[in-house]
Amino acid sequence: MDKEPLILNGEWYNYPYLYDVFSRAEDYEQKCIEIVKGYIYDNNIKIINPIDVGSGTGKIYYQLLKDLKIQGNIFLIDNNLYMINFLSQNIKSDNVKIIKSDIKDVDLIKSNFIISFFGFPSNISNKENILKELKKIYELLLDDGILITIGWNEKWDDELFELWKKYLNINYSNKIKSIRNCNLSWYKNDISSILKFSNIKERNYVLGNFFGKEFLKDNRDNKKLEWNVSMGITLNTKEEIKNILVNWK
């Protein structure tokens, strides 16, 4: 592989089949999904028009929304045409609406359940854009609605993020001043999860493309298939989001 890593040149999200393998490998044991399911069942939440922000290839739909009792429709939102085409080709359901849009620009019916897996905010270091996205989330939520995000624990202390730092020279620790950089609240944090691939070919296909030829060189002689990931789940009500916006700095 002679070209630079796909993450560095910004193209990694333009390959849905590649991304799909990565997405299924991330939180391999579905620990975060099970925690969210537990919250829904324990609180007897009747989900109305759920919105998956930054749907990618449909991880949240397949692992969570597909099996829940839903009132209204399921909305899958992504701004990448390749991902939208992938979703449209693979999800055939009358109550699933697939929409190409940026988060901040989407125009939808209101929902009481908005969720995102590593998709909110869309750019964690751009505070101006985050504010616009959070305002849109607030507008879309019903009065009893909640926003849930699943992503890193933001301590940047796991093996997966070490790959980001080593091969891409990326380090968010100096840029992130609060949870998701917009004062969201942890529901569960420091969830010990894994990124796990089925075989060496799958590992090299994904991480070789993401991190480049140096990753392949360094891992040529080992059979490592999994890396630990420290994850966290945020959960905020509409009222809490309103307070965040009022006190935004």
Secondary structure by P-SEA (a helix, b strand, c coil): cccccccccccccccaaaaaaaaaaccccaaaaaaaaaaaaaacccccccccccccccccccccccccccccbbbbbbccaaaaaaaaaccccccbbbbbccccccccccccbbbbccccccccccaaaaaaaaaaaaaaccccbbbbbbccccccccaaaaaaaacccccccccccccccccccccccccccccccccaaaaaaaaaaaccaaaaaaaccccccbbbbbbbbbbbcaaaaaaaaaacc
